[in-house]
Every structure is written in C-alpha cells, then in structure tokens.
Amino acid sequence: MARILTNYLNKITTLDQKIDQEVDKVLEVIDLDELLLNPQEYMQELSKQFFESLEDEILDLINDTIYD
C-alpha cells in the first residue's frame, strides 16, 4: 500500500512540474486586448485549451496509478 501511495505522489509531483512549465507557455500567449474585452470568457477559453492540452497526460497518470 505504501508503494502505491509513493508512486502516486511521485506522479503527481511530476505532473505538477509539467503544469508549472505549461503555465509559463500560457502566459506568453495571453492577448491583453482580448482579455480586456471580456476577461471572464477569455480566461475560461484559455483555461479550457490549457487543460485539453494536458488531457492525455492526466488520463495516462490516472491509468498508470490504477493499474500499477
């Protein structure tokens, strides 16, 4: 049980590091003009695109954790 938990925590740490790297990329693509026109809609769409870009990795992490 401890090994499963340790593996899971290690994978979460790896994913967290990956997200930090991706956040930097997201900040580079923010269009301030569009953001100022409709901040809520713009950020929702940007967030959606960001999480969709990580969808495969998140699913792989979940599957690896369940079947490890």
Backbone torsions as a table, in degrees:
resi	resn	phi	psi	omega
1	MET	NA	-41.7	-179.8
2	ALA	-64.0	-37.7	179.4
3	ARG	-63.9	-41.5	179.2
4	ILE	-63.0	-44.2	179.5
5	LEU	-64.7	-42.6	178.5
6	THR	-62.4	-44.5	177.9
7	ASN	-60.7	-43.2	179.8
8	TYR	-62.4	-46.4	179.7
9	LEU	-64.0	-38.3	176.9
10	ASN	-63.1	-40.7	179.7
11	LYS	-68.6	-37.4	176.7
12	ILE	-63.9	-41.7	178.6
13	THR	-61.2	-43.9	178.5
14	THR	-62.1	-44.7	179.1
15	LEU	-64.3	-39.6	178.0
16	ASP	-60.3	-41.9	178.4
17	GLN	-64.9	-40.8	178.8
18	LYS	-63.4	-41.7	179.0
19	ILE	-63.0	-41.7	177.6
20	ASP	-58.0	-41.0	178.7
21	GLN	-66.5	-40.5	-179.0
22	GLU	-69.0	-33.6	178.4
23	VAL	-59.5	-41.5	177.7
24	ASP	-59.1	-39.6	178.8
25	LYS	-66.8	-39.7	179.6
26	VAL	-62.5	-43.0	-179.3
27	LEU	-61.8	-28.0	178.6
28	GLU	-72.7	-23.1	-174.5
29	VAL	-102.0	2.2	179.7
30	ILE	-68.3	127.2	177.4
31	ASP	-95.8	105.4	-175.1
32	LEU	-61.4	-36.0	178.5
33	ASP	-62.0	-46.6	178.9
34	GLU	-67.0	-39.5	179.0
35	LEU	-59.8	-42.6	-178.0
36	LEU	-72.3	-25.9	178.4
37	LEU	-67.8	-43.8	-179.0
38	ASN	-153.4	82.4	-172.9
39	PRO	-56.8	-45.0	-176.2
40	GLN	-64.4	-49.4	-179.6
41	GLU	-63.4	-43.5	-178.9
42	TYR	-61.2	-46.9	-178.3
43	MET	-69.6	-34.4	176.4
44	GLN	-63.1	-44.5	179.8
45	GLU	-66.7	-42.2	178.7
46	LEU	-63.3	-42.1	178.3
47	SER	-63.9	-42.3	178.9
48	LYS	-59.6	-46.6	179.3
49	GLN	-62.8	-40.0	179.8
50	PHE	-61.9	-49.8	-178.0
51	PHE	-69.2	-32.4	175.6
52	GLU	-64.7	-33.6	179.4
53	SER	-68.9	-22.2	179.4
54	LEU	-101.5	-0.3	-173.4
55	GLU	-54.8	-48.0	-178.7
56	ASP	-61.8	-42.0	-179.9
57	GLU	-66.2	-39.4	179.0
58	ILE	-65.3	-44.9	178.4
59	LEU	-63.1	-40.5	177.0
60	ASP	-61.8	-42.9	179.0
61	LEU	-61.7	-44.6	179.6
62	ILE	-63.4	-46.7	-179.4
63	ASN	-63.7	-41.6	179.1
64	ASP	-63.7	-37.3	-179.4
65	THR	-69.7	-42.1	-178.5
66	ILE	-68.2	-40.4	-172.2
67	TYR	-100.9	5.6	176.5
68	ASP	-76.9	NA	NA
